[in-house]
Amino acid sequence: MTDHTTAPGAQAQPEFDASVPHSARIWNYWLGGKDNYAVDEAAGDAYSAVYPGIVTIARSSRAFLRRSIRHLVAEAGIRQFLDVGTGLPTVDNTHEVAQGIAPESRIVYVDNDPMILAHARALLRSTPQGATSYVDVSLYEPDRILTAAAETLDLTRPTALILSGILGHVPDYDEARSIVRRLLDGLPSGSYLSVNDGSRGTDPDYERAQDGYNETGAVPYFLRPVARIEAFFDGLELVEPGVVSVPLWRPEESGADAPAPIGQHGGLARKP
């Protein structure tokens, strides 16, 4: 059984140019997904030729998402998720991880990209006990996001807000913080915020590669100093170990050698 929610007109078939590389499809390619074209693979290979570590960053970001959701479900008891800027489906999507532990979990995905909308059906495969939905709304419209999400989620109950690799697409930092605040303002005490984004200060090669990519005319993604990523959590109660390079956030493998830090930082925090 699948519940679904779409904004007015979202059922219309979206149009996109398959001859032009697309950032979501390139990210999908780096994650090992199949929803991409030769032009995306070529662009992804060109980036990784300049900076091979980008594949590690993409996969480490997804691994952080998986671990943080497992914590939210198994340890924090969260059963509702609002995943904003969801991207293309690959593996270990939010609903797959959450419902794999608690089948009654309810998930709302939010994006407004035509390519992602075209693949939305892949996100809408819920367990019979739970629900998933897709909302076609811009990140820049937090009030509309909350209104649409309320059709599937009970926003009087604790909900996890997931912002994975999306805030770097907001050029103005103050606006990015405002979006986070406005979304959190619509969620009750006991809710959580999960953020992970590209960072500056760890890997100069990554910074040069991303700055060069931003100058190509593609949709830019802005790396931010770690202190600015930490500030997204102001007023919240950070879950240990706080905001860290994502491979260092509760790694699944134990051993003498700690994972190497990368230019992707994230954290998880509870709203008091």
C-alpha positions as CSV (number, residue, x, y, z in Angstrom):
1,M,0.0,0.0,0.0
2,T,1.3,3.4,-0.9
3,D,0.0,6.8,0.2
4,H,1.1,9.7,-2.0
5,T,0.9,13.5,-1.9
6,T,1.7,15.8,-4.8
7,A,1.3,19.5,-5.3
8,P,-1.3,20.8,-7.8
9,G,-0.2,19.9,-11.4
10,A,2.5,17.5,-10.2
11,Q,0.9,14.6,-12.1
12,A,1.8,16.3,-15.4
13,Q,4.7,14.6,-17.2
14,P,7.8,16.6,-16.5
15,E,10.2,17.6,-19.3
16,F,13.9,17.5,-19.2
17,D,16.8,17.5,-21.6
18,A,18.6,14.2,-21.5
19,S,21.5,15.6,-23.6
20,V,22.6,17.9,-20.7
21,P,24.3,16.5,-17.6
22,H,22.2,16.8,-14.5
23,S,23.6,17.1,-10.9
24,A,21.1,14.7,-9.4
25,R,21.9,12.0,-12.0
26,I,25.6,12.6,-11.6
27,W,25.3,12.1,-7.9
28,N,23.2,9.0,-8.6
29,Y,26.0,7.7,-10.8
30,W,28.6,8.2,-8.1
31,L,26.3,6.3,-5.7
32,G,26.2,3.4,-8.1
33,G,22.6,4.0,-9.2
34,K,21.3,3.4,-12.7
35,D,19.0,6.4,-13.3
36,N,21.4,8.4,-15.4
37,Y,22.5,8.8,-19.0
38,A,25.9,8.6,-20.8
39,V,26.2,12.4,-20.6
40,D,25.9,12.2,-16.8
41,E,28.4,9.4,-16.6
42,A,30.8,11.4,-18.8
43,A,30.4,14.5,-16.5
44,G,30.8,12.3,-13.4
45,D,33.9,10.7,-14.8
46,A,35.3,14.1,-15.7
47,Y,34.8,15.4,-12.2
48,S,36.3,12.2,-10.6
49,A,39.3,12.5,-12.9
50,V,40.1,15.8,-11.4
51,Y,39.1,14.7,-7.9
52,P,38.7,10.9,-7.4
53,G,37.6,11.4,-3.8
54,I,34.1,12.6,-4.9
55,V,32.8,9.1,-5.1
56,T,33.9,8.5,-1.5
57,I,32.1,11.8,-0.5
58,A,28.9,10.8,-2.2
59,R,28.9,7.3,-0.6
60,S,29.9,8.5,2.8
61,S,27.1,11.0,2.8
62,R,24.6,8.2,2.0
63,A,26.2,6.0,4.7
64,F,25.8,8.8,7.3
65,L,22.1,9.2,6.3
66,R,21.6,5.5,6.8
67,R,23.3,5.4,10.2
68,S,21.5,8.6,11.5
69,I,18.1,7.1,10.4
70,R,18.9,3.9,12.2
71,H,19.7,5.9,15.4
72,L,16.4,7.9,15.0
73,V,14.3,4.8,14.6
74,A,16.0,2.3,16.9
75,E,17.2,4.6,19.7
76,A,15.1,7.8,19.5
77,G,11.8,6.1,18.7
78,I,11.1,8.4,15.7
79,R,8.5,7.1,13.2
80,Q,8.0,10.2,11.0
81,F,10.5,11.6,8.5
82,L,10.5,14.7,6.3
83,D,13.2,14.3,3.8
84,V,13.7,17.6,1.9
85,G,15.9,17.6,-1.3
86,T,15.7,13.9,-1.6
87,G,17.4,13.5,-4.9
88,L,17.1,10.4,-7.1
89,P,16.4,7.0,-5.5
90,T,19.4,4.7,-5.2
91,V,19.9,2.4,-2.3
92,D,19.2,2.9,1.4
93,N,16.6,5.6,0.9
94,T,15.1,7.0,4.0
95,H,11.9,4.9,3.8
96,E,13.8,1.7,3.2
97,V,16.0,2.2,6.2
98,A,13.3,3.4,8.6
99,Q,10.6,0.9,7.5
100,G,13.2,-1.9,7.6
101,I,13.3,-1.4,11.4
102,A,9.8,0.0,12.1
103,P,7.4,-0.9,9.2
104,E,4.9,1.6,10.5
105,S,7.2,4.6,9.8
106,R,5.8,7.4,7.6
107,I,8.0,9.3,5.2
108,V,7.5,12.4,3.1
109,Y,10.0,13.2,0.4
110,V,10.3,16.7,-1.0
111,D,11.9,18.0,-4.2
112,N,10.8,20.0,-7.2
113,D,13.2,18.9,-9.9
114,P,11.6,17.5,-13.1
115,M,14.0,14.6,-13.3
116,I,13.4,13.6,-9.7
117,L,9.7,13.9,-10.2
118,A,9.9,11.6,-13.2
119,H,11.3,8.9,-10.9
120,A,9.1,9.6,-7.9
121,R,7.2,6.3,-8.2
122,A,10.4,4.6,-7.1
123,L,10.1,6.4,-3.8
124,L,6.5,5.5,-3.2
125,R,6.8,1.9,-2.3
126,S,5.8,1.8,1.3
127,T,5.2,-1.1,3.7
128,P,1.5,-1.9,4.2
129,Q,1.8,-0.6,7.8
130,G,3.4,2.7,7.0
131,A,3.3,5.4,4.2
132,T,5.5,7.3,1.9
133,S,4.6,10.3,-0.2
134,Y,6.3,12.7,-2.6
135,V,5.7,16.5,-2.4
136,D,6.6,18.6,-5.4
137,V,7.6,21.9,-3.6
138,S,10.7,24.1,-3.7
139,L,13.1,24.1,-0.8
140,Y,12.6,27.9,-0.7
141,E,8.9,27.4,0.3
142,P,9.1,25.9,3.8
143,D,5.6,26.9,4.8
144,R,4.2,25.0,1.7
145,I,6.4,22.1,2.5
146,L,5.0,21.8,6.0
147,T,1.4,22.2,4.8
148,A,1.8,19.4,2.2
149,A,3.7,17.2,4.6
150,A,0.8,17.4,7.1
151,E,-1.3,15.5,4.7
152,T,0.8,12.4,5.4
153,L,2.5,13.1,8.7
154,D,1.0,14.2,12.1
155,L,3.1,17.2,12.7
156,T,2.0,17.4,16.4
157,R,4.2,14.3,16.9
158,P,8.1,14.2,16.8
159,T,9.4,14.2,13.3
160,A,12.9,14.0,11.8
161,L,13.8,16.7,9.3
162,I,16.4,15.4,6.8
163,L,18.5,17.9,4.8
164,S,21.1,15.7,3.1
165,G,23.4,17.5,0.6
166,I,20.9,20.1,-0.2
167,L,21.7,23.3,1.8
168,G,24.9,23.8,-0.3
169,H,22.6,24.6,-3.2
170,V,21.3,27.7,-1.3
171,P,23.9,30.4,-2.2
172,D,22.9,32.8,0.6
173,Y,23.9,31.4,4.0
174,D,21.4,33.5,6.0
175,E,18.6,32.3,3.7
176,A,19.8,28.7,4.2
177,R,19.6,29.2,8.0
178,S,16.2,30.8,7.7
179,I,14.9,27.8,5.7
180,V,16.1,25.4,8.4
181,R,14.6,27.5,11.2
182,R,11.2,27.9,9.5
183,L,11.0,24.1,8.9
184,L,11.9,23.4,12.5
185,D,9.4,25.9,13.8
186,G,6.7,23.7,12.3
187,L,7.8,20.6,14.2
188,P,7.2,19.9,17.8
189,S,9.5,19.4,20.7
190,G,11.3,16.0,20.5
191,S,11.8,16.3,16.7
192,Y,15.2,16.0,15.2
193,L,17.3,17.7,12.5
194,S,19.8,15.7,10.4
195,V,22.1,17.7,8.2
196,N,25.2,16.8,6.1
197,D,26.8,19.0,3.5
198,G,30.1,19.6,1.7
199,S,32.6,21.5,3.9
200,R,35.7,23.6,3.7
201,G,38.8,23.2,5.8
202,T,39.4,19.5,5.4
203,D,40.3,18.8,1.7
204,P,41.7,21.6,-0.5
205,D,41.6,19.4,-3.5
206,Y,37.9,18.9,-3.1
207,E,37.4,22.6,-2.6
208,R,39.3,23.4,-5.9
209,A,37.4,20.8,-7.8
210,Q,34.0,22.0,-6.6
211,D,34.9,25.7,-7.1
212,G,35.9,24.8,-10.7
213,Y,32.6,22.9,-11.2
214,N,30.6,25.8,-10.0
215,E,32.3,28.0,-12.7
216,T,31.1,25.7,-15.5
217,G,27.6,27.0,-15.5
218,A,26.2,23.9,-13.9
219,V,23.8,24.2,-10.9
220,P,26.3,25.3,-8.3
221,Y,26.9,23.7,-4.9
222,F,28.7,25.8,-2.3
223,L,31.0,24.2,0.3
224,R,30.8,25.9,3.7
225,P,33.2,26.2,6.7
226,V,32.4,23.6,9.4
227,A,31.4,26.4,11.8
228,R,28.6,27.4,9.5
229,I,27.3,23.8,9.2
230,E,27.4,23.6,13.0
231,A,25.3,26.8,13.2
232,F,22.4,25.1,11.5
233,F,22.0,23.3,14.8
234,D,21.9,26.4,17.1
235,G,19.4,25.9,19.9
236,L,19.2,22.2,19.5
237,E,20.6,19.3,21.5
238,L,23.4,17.6,19.5
239,V,23.6,13.9,19.5
240,E,27.2,12.7,20.2
241,P,29.7,13.0,18.6
242,G,28.3,16.3,17.4
243,V,29.0,17.8,14.0
244,V,31.9,15.8,12.5
245,S,33.2,14.6,9.2
246,V,30.6,12.1,8.2
247,P,32.7,9.0,8.3
248,L,33.5,9.8,11.9
249,W,29.8,9.9,12.9
250,R,29.1,6.6,14.8
251,P,31.0,4.5,12.2
252,E,29.6,0.9,11.9
253,E,33.0,-0.7,11.7
254,S,35.1,-1.0,14.9
255,G,38.8,-1.3,14.9
256,A,42.1,0.4,15.7
257,D,42.0,2.6,12.6
258,A,39.5,5.4,12.6
259,P,37.9,6.4,9.3
260,A,39.7,9.2,7.5
261,P,37.9,12.6,7.6
262,I,36.6,14.0,4.3
263,G,35.2,17.3,3.2
264,Q,31.6,16.4,4.2
265,H,30.3,17.3,7.7
266,G,27.1,16.4,9.4
267,G,25.3,15.9,12.6
268,L,22.0,15.0,14.3
269,A,20.3,17.1,17.0
270,R,17.0,17.1,19.0
271,K,14.7,20.0,19.3
272,P,14.1,20.7,23.0
